[in-house]
Amino acid sequence: MRRRRSAAGAWLVLSLAAATLPLRATSAQPARPVVTVLRAARLIDGTGASASSPGMVRIEGDRIADVGTSLRIPPGATLVDLGDATLLPGLIDLHTHLTGDERVHWEDALVKTTPAHDALWGRATPA
């Protein structure tokens, strides 16, 4: 009886280990990334040069592949025409608030803070 349980346990462990192994790809070629081309009235490339017109950015997968004024649009690519917009490829928005209450503006919070609220948060209040 003990031998049967240990054999069944071994099979269970081996089965679970085999199930977690990655499956082998059936295709010899990797999947082609999705290609999107953005077109807008202007493009600022961040080099200090003046804005180019028109502006185009080709994105392959999750990467910027090319930037310019007249890019080749590959077959099957999605073209997004942004009209009079200005493209700023690679610009990162570094202004963010990870904490705080986004429902309350700081100007309102300064006016609406009460001594009881300050005491709750451990802030000193003027005498």
N, C-alpha and C positions, 0 to 999 in steps of 0.2 A: 504494500500500500504506500509506504513511504517513497519507494522508488518511482512509483507512478506519479506521485505529486511532484517530485523533484523534476522528472522528465517533462511533465506538463508545464511546470514553472519555467524550465529552460526554454521550451518552445515558445512560451508567451513572451519571454524577454527577447529572444531572437526575432520573433515576429514584429515586436514593437520597434526594435532597433532597425530592422530592414525597412519598416514603414517610414522611418524618419530620413532615410537616405534620399538624396535628390534623384529625381528621375532623369534618365538620359534623354537628351534632345533627339527628336525624330528627324529634324531637319538639319542638313549639313550647313546651311547658310543661316547666319544670325538674322533676326527680324530687322527690317529696315526701320529707322526711326521716323516718326511722323514729322513731316516738313511743313512749316508754316512761314509764310512771307508776309511781313507787315509793310504797308505802304502809307506814307503820310506826306503832308506838304513840305515838312522840313525835317532835318536830321542834325542833331548836335552830337558830335562824336567824342567830345571831352578832351580833344587834343589842343584846344585853344583856337582852332580854326573857326572861321565864321560858319554859320549854318548852311548845310547843303540843301538843295532843292531839286527835285523831290527827294524824300528820304525813304530808304528801303532797308529792312533787316530780315535776314533769313535765319530761321530757328530750326535746328534739326534735333529732335528729341527735346532735351531740356537745356541745350546749349546754343549760344549765338554762334552761327557758322560763318556769316558774312554780313557786311554792312557797306552800303554804297548808295549811289543815285540811280543805277540801272542794273539790277541784279537779274540773272536768269532764273526764271521760275520753273522748277523741275516738274515733269508730269506727275499728277496726283497730289501736288502740294495745295494747301489751303491758302488762298490769298485773302488777307484782311485789309480792306481799304479804310483808313482812319480819317480820311478827308483832310481838314485843315489843321490836324493835330501836329505836334512836334515830337519826334522820337528821340529818346535819350537812352540808347542801349547800354546796358551795364550799370546804370545808375541804381544805387542802393539807398533806400530810405532809412537813414540811421536814426531818425527821430521817432522814438516809440516809448510808450509807458507800459512797463510790465506789471506795475502795481498801482494801486489807487482805485478810486471809484470813478469810472468814466461817465457816470450819470450826473455828476456834480462838477460844475466848472469852478476853477480855483477862485474866480472873482466872487462868485456867490458864496463859496465856502468861507471866505474871509469875513463877509458881512454876517452870515448866519451862525457863526460859531458862538456858542454860549459858554459862560464859565463852567456850567455843569459838564458840557461836552469836553472842554479843556481838561477838567479834573479827571474825567473818565479816561482820557488819553495820556494823562500824566504830564500835561503842559502847565507851566506857571502862568498865572493870570495877573494882570496889573492890579495893584491894590487901590 
